[in-house]
Amino acid sequence: MASCGTTAFSYDSNSLEVTIISAEDLRQGRHHVGRGAFVTVRSGQSVASTASGTDDTHGYPLWNERLHINAPPHGGWIQVDVAKRRHGDATNSVHIASAKIPMSDFAYGPIGYKHFLSYRLRDQEGRSNGIVNLCVRRLGGNGEARFHGEKYAMGYPVAPVGVGYSAYHKY
């Protein structure tokens, strides 16, 4: 199982570590995507790509690579694109599928919190074409959740309603 480990670098509060773990059931036409598949992650002006060192995995490529990108301070989206290199040439690639991930999906939690996520990939016509598994982690900062300029808090129920007391009962 992949993990999002810590890095020794210092980042600002809008830096993201995206670990591309794997993909499932990727197809190019009627054939499974084998060797040469790679992932590109885009957010605003920031772009990072994985290597295409996957073996022929019959539509289930495994990368387990960490990519670092800068998220726009106002929020937005992360674009994850899966492509396949033709004959080992990075400039000559074929788009397989993509997913658009809202930053609100991993905006909660403290800095360094690991979000393991899976998203449905879509081809250029909008049809379902596999799933991408990834881990997103915000880096840097001073411990405050400054991702969107506000603090996030999680609440936990103390006691479930209707168990042992009534919410309307006066004591």
N, C-alpha and C positions, 0 to 999 in steps of 0.2 A: 504494500500500500504506500502510496506517495505521501509525503509530508511537506509542509511548508516550514522549513527551518529558519533560524535566524541568520542574519548576515552581519558582517562586521562593519558595514558602511553606515554613514549617517545620511538620512534623507529628511526632506521636509514633510509636513503633514499631508501633502497631496500626492506623495509617491506611493505607488502600488507595486506589490510583488504578485505577479500572476503566474502560478505554476500550472502549466498545461500538462495534465496527467495522461489522458487517453481520449480516444473517440470510439464510438461503437457504430457498427453497421454502416460505414461510409461506402457509397457507391458512386461510380462514374458511369452513367448509363445503366446497363444491366450487370456490370462487372464490379466486384469489390475493389476498393482502392487498396493497393499494396504498397510497394516501395515508392519513395519519393514524396510522400505526403508531408506537409509542413503547415504550421499555424502562424498567422500574423495577428497580433493584437494591436488595435489602434484606439487612441483616446486623444482627441484634439489634435495637436501637432506631434504627439509622441507615438512612435511605432516601434515594435519589436517583433522578431520572428524566431521560431524554433529552427533547429537543424532538420534536415530530411533524412536522418540516419535510421529510419525505421526499417525493420525487415518486412518481408511479405507476411502480413498478419491476417490476411483474408478479411479485410474491412474493419479490423480492430487495432488501429495503430496505437503505439505506446511511446510517448515522448518523455514524460516526467522531467520537464525542463522549466527552470525559473526564468521569467522575463520581468524586467523592471520598466515601468512606464510612469509618466506623470499625468495625474488626472486633472482636468480643468477644475478650478476652485469653485465654480458655480454648480457643479454636478453634471449630469448629462448621461452619456452612454459610453460603453466600451464595445467596440466592434471586434468580433472574433471571426476570422476568415480561415477556412481550410482550403488549401490548394495542393496541386500535385505538379512536381517538376517533370518536365519532359527531357529525357536524356541527360539528367543531371544538371541542367542549365537553369539557374535561378531566374533569369530574365524571361525565359520561355516556360511559363507555368499555366496550368489550367485551373480555373476556379471550380471548386467542388461544392462548397456550402458555406454558410455564415450564420452567425447569431448576433443579435443586438442585445446587450445586457445593460439594464439600467443601474446606475451607481447606487441607487437607493436600496438595491438588494444586498449590499454589503456596507452600508453607511452606519449601521449600529454597532455597538460594542466598542471596547477600548482599542487603542492603537496596538497593533500586533495580533488582534483577534483573527483566527483562521476561519474562513468561510468556504466550506467544501460545497461546490455547486455543480449541477448538471443542467445543460440547456439543449433543447431541440435545435438542430441545424436545419436550415432551409436552403434549397438550391436557388438559382437565379429566377426560376418561375414561381417560387414560393412553396414548392412541394417539400415535404419532410424528407430529410436525407441524413439520418444518423443523429447521434448525441455526442456532445463534447463534455468531458469531465475536467473540472479545474478547481484550483484553490486560490482565493484572493485574500490578500492581507495588506492592510495599510501600514506604512512604515514611517518612522521618524516622529517628530513632535515631542512635546514634553509630558505626555501622558494624558492630555486632554483630547477629547474627540473634536477636533477643529475641522473636520472634513467639509462641512457645509457652512461653517461659521457659527455653529450652534452646538450645544451639548446635548447628548442623547442619554437617556436613562431607561433602564428596564425595570418594570414593576413586577413583583411576584405576589400572587394572592396569599394572604395570611391564612384564611380558612375558607373552604368552599361554601358558597351560599346554599342554605337549605340543609346543611349538615350540623345538627346539634343546636341550632338557633335560627331564629327568623330575623331577616334584615329589618323588619318593621316592629319587632318586639321591643317595648320600652322597659328598661330595667329600673 
